[in-house]
Amino acid sequence: MAAIEKKVLKTIEEIRIFSDPYRMKIMNQFHKASRPVTIKEIADKLGEVPAKVYYHARKLERIGLLVIAETKMINGITAKYYTAFEGTIEINQDHVDDSIKEIYASEAQKLIARTFDDSKERYLSNKASNPAGVALLMNTDLFLTPDEAKDLKAYLEQLTSKYGKKTKPEQASYHLFTSMSGDPD
């Protein structure tokens, strides 16, 4: 198994940049692309003006979630082609200074709530528009040793990495929301 790159959000600013709903839409469009794309292409997909998307994309680039893959000269203008960060993104309070842990935890909770709400809306919307499509809603407890839990986490990261990019024209987009945490005894 190849190691999956990991980005740990360590500051409140990084969490706020990443958790912004509009920026999450931008990131989603970059993830759906089967090749590096320009900000203009993403703006067209979102039905937005490029300046607005560029403003938000620059913030994502600043924290390493968007990367310039290549540049091309087109009619005397440099076109920048971006790709989205391919690894896992973690919010880990262990990497935060004690003086901001409470604010950090609050921002992390907002991100989790937005992610949950977005996933719920996508599920309900997709299920309503395509009732015969592939869908799964699962809520279960697993009983694992700490090592088994680490192995399962690594397996899920590897699985999502394998299917995280469109590589064939016939592939359709599916949304997967996963939550895993240890319950207190």
SVG drawing of the C-alpha trace seen along z (x, -y; Angstrom):
<svg xmlns="http://www.w3.org/2000/svg" viewBox="-38 -39 42 45">
<polyline fill="none" stroke="black" stroke-width="0.4" points="0.0,0.0 1.4,-3.4 1.5,-6.0 -1.3,-8.6 -0.3,-12.2 -1.8,-14.0 -2.5,-17.7 -3.0,-18.6 -4.9,-21.9 -3.0,-23.5 -4.4,-27.0 -7.8,-28.6 -7.2,-30.4 -6.6,-27.1 -9.8,-25.6 -11.8,-28.7 -10.3,-28.7 -11.0,-25.0 -14.5,-24.9 -16.0,-27.8 -19.0,-26.3 -18.2,-28.1 -14.5,-27.0 -15.7,-23.4 -17.8,-23.7 -14.6,-24.9 -12.6,-22.0 -15.3,-19.6 -15.1,-20.8 -11.4,-20.4 -11.7,-16.8 -14.3,-16.0 -11.9,-17.1 -10.1,-14.3 -7.1,-16.6 -5.6,-19.9 -8.0,-22.8 -8.0,-26.6 -9.9,-28.8 -11.9,-30.0 -13.0,-26.4 -14.1,-26.0 -15.9,-29.3 -17.8,-28.2 -18.9,-24.9 -20.1,-26.9 -21.8,-29.6 -19.7,-32.3 -17.4,-35.1 -13.7,-34.0 -12.6,-36.8 -14.8,-35.5 -13.5,-31.9 -9.9,-33.1 -10.1,-35.0 -11.2,-31.9 -8.9,-29.5 -5.9,-31.7 -6.8,-31.1 -7.0,-27.3 -3.6,-27.5 -2.1,-29.4 -2.8,-26.5 -1.7,-23.8 -5.1,-22.5 -4.8,-23.7 -1.5,-23.3 -0.4,-24.7 0.2,-21.6 1.3,-23.4 1.3,-26.7 0.8,-27.5 1.2,-30.6 -2.0,-31.2 -2.2,-34.4 0.5,-36.1 -1.4,-35.2 -0.1,-32.7 -2.8,-30.1 -2.4,-28.3 -3.7,-24.8 -4.5,-23.6 -5.1,-20.2 -6.6,-19.6 -4.7,-18.1 -5.1,-14.4 -4.5,-13.1 -6.4,-13.2 -7.1,-16.4 -7.0,-16.2 -8.0,-18.6 -6.0,-17.5 -6.1,-19.6 -2.8,-18.0 -0.9,-20.3 -2.5,-23.5 -1.2,-25.9 -3.1,-25.6 -4.1,-29.3 -6.3,-28.8 -7.6,-25.2 -11.1,-26.3 -11.5,-28.5 -9.9,-25.8 -12.4,-23.2 -15.3,-25.5 -14.1,-26.0 -13.6,-22.3 -17.2,-21.7 -18.5,-24.2 -16.6,-22.4 -18.0,-19.0 -21.6,-20.4 -21.3,-22.0 -19.8,-18.8 -22.6,-16.7 -25.3,-19.1 -23.9,-19.2 -23.6,-15.4 -27.2,-15.1 -28.5,-17.5 -26.5,-15.8 -27.9,-12.4 -31.5,-13.6 -31.3,-15.5 -29.7,-12.7 -32.1,-10.1 -35.1,-12.3 -33.8,-12.9 -32.6,-9.3 -34.6,-6.9 -33.3,-3.8 -29.6,-4.9 -27.0,-3.4 -27.4,-4.7 -26.4,-3.5 -27.1,-4.9 -25.4,-3.0 -25.1,-3.7 -23.4,-0.9 -21.1,-0.3 -17.9,1.6 -15.8,3.3 -12.1,3.0 -8.8,3.0 -6.8,-0.2 -4.7,1.4 -7.7,2.7 -9.2,-0.9 -5.9,-2.3 -5.9,0.4 -9.6,-0.4 -8.8,-4.1 -5.8,-3.4 -7.9,-1.1 -10.7,-3.7 -8.1,-6.3 -6.6,-4.0 -10.0,-3.1 -11.0,-6.8 -7.7,-7.6 -8.2,-4.8 -11.6,-6.2 -11.0,-9.9 -10.2,-10.9 -12.1,-10.4 -10.0,-8.3 -12.6,-7.0 -15.2,-8.9 -18.0,-6.5 -17.4,-7.1 -20.0,-9.0 -19.6,-10.9 -20.7,-9.4 -20.6,-11.2 -19.2,-9.3 -19.4,-10.7 -17.7,-8.7 -17.4,-9.3 -15.4,-7.2 -14.6,-7.9 -14.0,-6.0 -16.9,-5.9 -16.1,-6.5 -16.6,-3.4"/>
</svg>
